[in-house]
Amino acid sequence: MVEVVSRTNSLTDIRHALHDYPRMGVPLYVVVDPRTDKRTVTVHSDPSEGPDGIRYRKTVPYAFGDTVSAGRWTLETETLKSYPADW
């Protein structure tokens, strides 16, 4: 699953997805955050049971411009665009 963070509801998007998706059996969750102050891609993987319930146990952050490895896929991020500052 790949999602782009919304400008207006980003914390809710991420918080709910990180809670719900591993419980629904989504093995890999990639979050693209194009907000000007962030410009990140984060790969969440390895959902499993732990003392805090089923959660993604591995999180790898990348910056725009990095080559992102997500499972069997590779994403080149040097051409990703940010949200316009005045948008």
trRosetta pair geometry for C-beta under 8 A, 3 or more apart (Angstrom, degrees):
i j d omega theta_ij theta_ji phi_ij phi_ji
1 17 8.0 -155 118 -165 140 121
1 21 6.4 -124 44 -140 153 137
1 26 5.1 -13 -6 -163 129 133
1 28 6.8 165 26 92 66 63
1 29 5.1 -10 68 -112 104 68
1 30 7.0 -178 93 26 52 70
2 30 4.4 -16 -110 68 78 109
2 32 6.8 33 -179 -13 95 108
2 70 8.0 78 -85 134 103 167
3 13 6.9 -165 144 169 140 120
3 17 6.6 -115 21 -111 158 166
3 29 7.5 -9 10 -170 105 87
3 30 7.3 161 24 85 59 60
3 31 5.9 -15 68 -113 91 63
3 32 7.0 -163 97 27 42 79
4 32 4.7 -32 -106 74 68 108
4 33 7.9 156 -161 -84 56 28
4 34 6.4 -2 -162 -1 105 112
5 10 4.3 41 179 -128 113 100
5 13 5.8 162 -133 78 69 144
5 14 6.7 -4 -109 -52 110 103
5 31 6.3 51 -51 -178 100 97
5 32 6.7 -147 1 90 80 51
5 33 4.4 17 17 -109 140 71
5 34 7.1 -178 54 21 90 66
5 35 6.7 -56 94 -21 124 102
5 38 7.7 -8 58 77 151 159
6 9 4.9 17 77 47 129 82
6 10 5.8 -154 66 -69 62 65
6 13 5.9 143 19 -42 96 146
7 10 7.1 -23 -149 -43 10 107
7 35 6.6 133 -117 -94 69 96
7 83 5.4 121 -86 -130 116 167
7 87 6.9 -130 -92 107 166 103
9 12 4.9 -49 177 48 90 115
9 13 5.6 103 115 -33 87 97
10 13 5.6 -55 -146 33 31 115
10 14 6.3 20 163 -12 67 108
10 33 6.9 72 -152 -129 132 102
10 35 6.9 -37 -71 -36 160 136
11 14 6.1 -59 -147 41 29 105
11 15 5.9 26 160 -18 67 114
12 15 5.9 -58 -137 40 27 109
12 16 6.0 19 168 -11 65 112
13 16 6.7 -72 -153 40 17 101
13 17 6.2 8 162 -12 60 118
14 17 6.0 -64 -143 41 25 107
14 18 6.0 21 164 -17 65 112
14 31 6.2 49 -111 -132 99 152
15 18 6.2 -60 -145 37 22 106
15 19 6.5 15 157 -13 59 112
16 19 5.8 -65 -152 40 30 109
16 20 5.7 6 163 -4 71 118
17 20 6.1 -65 -130 48 26 97
17 21 5.2 21 -180 -22 70 118
17 29 6.4 158 151 -164 112 143
17 31 7.6 143 89 -85 145 113
18 21 6.9 -31 -104 31 18 106
18 22 7.6 13 -176 -7 46 105
18 29 7.3 180 -96 99 60 157
18 44 6.6 -143 -117 -122 89 170
18 55 7.6 22 165 -148 87 85
18 56 6.6 -85 -151 15 83 117
19 22 7.9 -94 174 33 16 94
19 23 7.3 -5 149 -2 56 121
20 23 5.8 -77 -159 44 37 110
20 24 6.0 25 155 -17 77 114
21 24 5.6 -62 -143 40 33 107
21 26 4.0 -52 -177 47 95 134
21 29 5.1 88 115 -77 160 138
21 44 7.9 99 83 95 135 132
21 47 7.7 -139 114 -78 78 144
21 56 7.8 11 86 -47 106 111
22 25 7.8 66 -177 -61 33 15
22 26 6.6 -85 -78 58 32 80
22 29 7.8 -84 -55 -15 75 131
22 47 3.4 175 -143 -129 103 130
22 54 4.9 -167 124 140 110 96
22 55 5.7 124 54 -139 165 17
22 56 5.3 -152 -67 -49 130 68
23 47 8.0 -138 -41 -173 33 140
23 53 7.8 -16 -80 157 108 114
23 54 5.1 130 -85 78 68 130
25 47 7.7 -165 -129 75 27 149
26 29 5.8 66 126 -65 123 98
26 47 7.3 94 75 -23 58 149
27 45 6.7 24 155 -145 69 79
27 47 6.4 -126 -124 17 46 106
27 71 7.6 83 111 -90 109 129
28 43 7.1 -22 -165 -166 92 91
28 44 7.3 150 -160 82 43 59
28 45 5.1 0 -110 -102 74 93
28 70 6.0 119 177 175 130 93
28 71 4.9 -51 -86 -43 164 122
29 43 7.7 146 81 -160 49 45
29 44 4.3 -15 65 62 98 109
29 45 7.5 -174 26 -70 65 51
29 56 6.6 -100 34 -74 116 147
30 41 6.5 -2 -176 -175 97 96
30 42 7.3 165 -154 82 50 46
30 43 5.3 -14 -105 -105 80 70
30 44 7.5 -165 -75 24 33 71
30 68 7.4 94 -143 154 127 142
30 70 5.1 -10 -77 -125 128 155
30 75 7.7 111 -168 -5 155 152
31 40 7.9 17 104 106 91 93
31 41 7.0 165 84 -155 52 47
31 42 4.7 -7 56 55 102 95
31 44 7.1 43 -9 -8 104 108
32 40 7.9 -177 -151 97 39 49
32 41 5.2 -10 -105 -107 68 84
32 80 7.0 -139 -161 -150 124 145
33 38 4.2 -56 127 122 120 143
33 39 7.0 -95 97 -46 81 8
33 40 4.8 10 51 56 111 83
33 41 7.4 -167 21 -77 72 37
33 42 7.4 29 -6 -1 111 101
34 38 7.5 66 87 74 4 104
34 39 6.6 36 -139 -103 41 57
34 64 7.9 75 -116 -73 68 133
34 80 6.5 -134 -102 158 106 108
34 81 6.5 33 -155 99 135 55
34 82 4.9 176 176 -129 84 44
34 83 5.3 119 114 -25 99 76
35 38 4.4 59 65 19 95 110
35 39 7.3 -115 73 -41 49 55
35 82 6.9 14 147 -160 10 95
35 83 5.7 -12 -108 25 46 120
36 39 7.0 8 -154 -43 23 100
36 82 4.9 89 -90 166 61 139
36 83 6.3 -95 -34 64 81 79
36 85 5.4 33 -52 -90 162 79
39 63 6.4 35 116 -163 93 76
39 64 4.2 -68 173 -1 100 121
39 80 7.8 147 -153 100 83 117
39 82 5.7 -46 -87 -90 101 112
40 61 5.9 -29 -166 -163 125 98
40 62 6.6 141 -163 77 71 51
40 63 6.0 -49 -106 -107 68 46
40 64 7.1 -97 -76 -29 24 74
41 61 7.7 140 80 -161 46 51
41 62 4.6 -19 66 67 92 107
41 63 7.8 164 22 -108 78 1
41 64 7.2 109 -17 -77 96 56
41 66 7.3 -143 44 64 113 109
41 68 5.0 -56 106 -87 142 148
41 75 7.0 -140 -179 90 165 136
41 77 5.8 -136 -13 -94 140 151
41 80 7.8 156 -53 -21 117 171
42 59 6.3 -2 -179 -170 108 93
42 60 7.0 163 -157 81 59 44
42 61 5.0 -23 -105 -104 88 67
42 62 7.1 -176 -81 23 39 71
43 58 8.0 -17 113 119 88 93
43 59 7.2 161 83 -152 52 45
43 60 4.7 -9 57 57 100 96
43 62 7.3 43 -9 -6 97 110
43 68 6.5 152 -45 -173 121 106
43 69 7.3 -64 -21 86 170 55
43 70 4.7 -154 -119 -103 129 91
44 56 3.9 12 175 172 103 169
44 58 7.2 146 -158 85 44 59
44 59 5.3 -8 -103 -103 73 80
45 56 6.2 82 39 -155 13 106
45 57 7.9 -53 98 56 53 66
45 58 4.8 -26 68 70 82 110
45 60 7.9 -3 15 6 106 103
45 70 7.7 174 -58 -152 124 69
45 71 7.1 166 -109 -63 137 81
46 56 6.4 94 66 -163 64 63
46 57 4.4 -73 109 55 111 96
46 58 4.2 71 25 6 125 108
47 54 5.9 38 175 176 101 95
47 55 6.7 -155 -138 109 73 20
47 56 5.3 -45 -83 -89 73 55
47 57 7.0 151 -111 -4 20 83
48 54 6.8 -128 134 -137 13 72
48 55 7.6 -31 59 59 50 56
48 57 5.5 -15 36 -22 100 132
49 53 7.0 -70 -139 -178 65 29
49 54 5.4 -37 -87 -84 59 72
50 53 7.0 -9 59 55 69 24
50 54 7.7 128 17 -100 71 26
50 55 6.2 -50 31 33 117 106
50 57 6.9 129 -39 -92 134 110
52 55 6.0 11 93 -20 105 137
56 59 6.3 92 119 -65 118 86
60 69 7.8 -19 100 66 155 86
62 66 4.1 -135 -170 74 106 143
62 68 4.9 -142 27 -94 169 94
62 77 6.8 138 128 8 125 156
63 66 5.3 104 57 -17 64 113
63 77 7.9 174 112 98 43 141
64 77 5.0 -133 -143 143 54 115
64 78 7.3 117 163 -109 75 29
64 80 5.2 -124 -134 66 110 116
64 82 7.5 -88 -37 -62 167 91
65 77 6.0 -52 -3 93 18 95
65 78 5.0 57 -123 -101 53 71
66 77 5.8 13 58 42 58 125
67 74 6.2 -5 178 -172 100 104
67 75 7.3 159 -163 78 52 47
67 76 5.8 -22 -112 -103 78 62
67 77 7.3 -172 -94 11 27 86
68 74 6.9 151 80 -161 55 51
68 75 4.2 -13 60 59 110 98
68 76 7.9 -157 22 -69 79 17
68 77 5.9 68 -15 -33 110 119
69 73 7.7 153 -157 88 45 51
69 74 5.8 -20 -101 -105 61 75
70 73 5.0 -20 71 70 87 98
70 74 7.7 161 26 -91 71 27
70 75 6.5 19 9 -4 117 111
76 79 7.2 41 118 15 97 94
77 80 4.8 -25 -166 -4 76 123
83 87 5.3 -124 171 59 94 134
84 87 4.0 103 65 -28 94 112
